[in-house]
Amino acid sequence: MEAAKSGGINFAGAIGDTYGKLLQNSSYRYFALVLGAPVNLFTLLVHRVHKAGDIYTSTERETRQELLASGLQEQLKTEFAEQLHSKVRFFGQQASVAELDSQARQLAAERFENIVAERVDSRLREKGLARSTFISTFQALLRHPWFLPLSIIPGFPLYLLILLYSSPYLKYIFERLVMTVFVIFGVAVLVFTILYISPFDPAVNILGQTATDAQITEFNRVYGLDQPYLVQLWDNVKGIAMFDLGKAFAGNEDIVTAIGRKFPVTLELTLLSLLMAIVIAIPIGIISATKPNSWFDYTFMLIALIGLSIPSFWQGLVFILGFSIKLQWLPATFSPSNWMTFIMPVVVLGTGLTAAIARMTRASTLEVIHEDYIITATAKGLSKRKVLLKHAVRNALIPIVTVIGLQFGSMLGGAAVTEKVFNISGLGSYIVDKQFIPDIPAIMGGVVYTAITISLINAIIDILYAFVDPRIRSKMKQY
């Protein structure tokens, strides 16, 4: 029973200590105050009640009366007045007596309050007491057996935030996700603003040049294009958040349904290309780093340079002419039901990524294998393979993971060219087709949902840093 009680006190103390640290962090303070408003208001009320009759208030009152009776405040005012008058005379400045007296009175009041606080703290320390604060009141309430169970529902967001803040890893992940939300919102605002100021007129492009003014006005009214900028922006952002962007201007199709049908095709194509690049590029890069300036190194780095230089649309056309028309090995037109139609688009989209990862893997591994700790591990008698995989490659992964994350975003956003070449009905080609209208909700949905995917991938990459590099884990614990 005593052990359970002690454990509960320690748990409450840990919550209170974490909450105190959280309030000292300016980035989290306002979130904590807003999310825990009911609990904070109750704690503040209890704190005010206790403060009115606690030992600190009575000691402060007595100390203040003693210092006022001693004439300390008037003495401080006289000293500050003399200092200000001396300063004015020394620098030859012009100032009225009333202004100097007002400044002296203000400085004396501030200094007097500081002296009162110092004297009170000193007297409380002599008695073994401490000042009652908002945090100490919260900690005292947590030690009450009924406070935490009763406050868990109204204070659930606050306790969840405290839990996140108490763990360096959860805090790191939470901050990255919050940053992702701001990035997505920024992308949405930027894309909508560009489309809003675009010279294209959706009504004229869809209805044609022969459309009457009445028809154009009715079109703008139906789709909300006659509303002010902020109203349209809010409607589009709200639609993205609620997965309800309405109907497209052209074709009258549901936008979210269309994106949900086309986006998996683009994502599957990109993921397969990424997998191909990782499987091929990392081993080649490691082997090239272990055999620098050899024929193998020169050959594969030359191939990688060529892969970076080849335009994807030209490579796709060459593949179609060679493997589809001339050799007739692979179908030229994409079909989701035929896995062979994935081969050429995946290779074309993954060529540049493979080359970039291979070159970065070689450069990063080559830099690491000459470090002192690698020489030390070799001197201890570890096998070359163990030194390479356990020490060298693991420490070389940070820039490699960075390149993979950045290139994946580029692939997902730039898949439109490959989709057009192979007639793939993916999200990239969908955005391109809608761009020339411009079909604002359709483009907003396509671009922002793509940005969401890229942002989440980058957040995952940031989180992977902590597991790949022990130095980052160490900094996170101190963060």
Salt bridges, closest charged atoms under 4 A:
GLU60 OE2 - ARG64 NH2 3.41
GLU66 OE1 - ARG123 NH2 2.65
GLU113 OE2 - ARG64 NH1 2.71
GLU218 OE2 - ARG221 NH2 2.56
GLU253 OE1 - ARG261 NH2 3.90
GLU253 OE2 - LYS434 NZ 3.58
ASP297 OD1 - ARG362 NE 2.69
ASP433 OD1 - LYS420 NZ 2.65
ASP439 OD2 - LYS434 NZ 3.68
ASP462 OD2 - ARG176 NE 3.74
ASP469 OD2 - ARG471 NH2 2.84
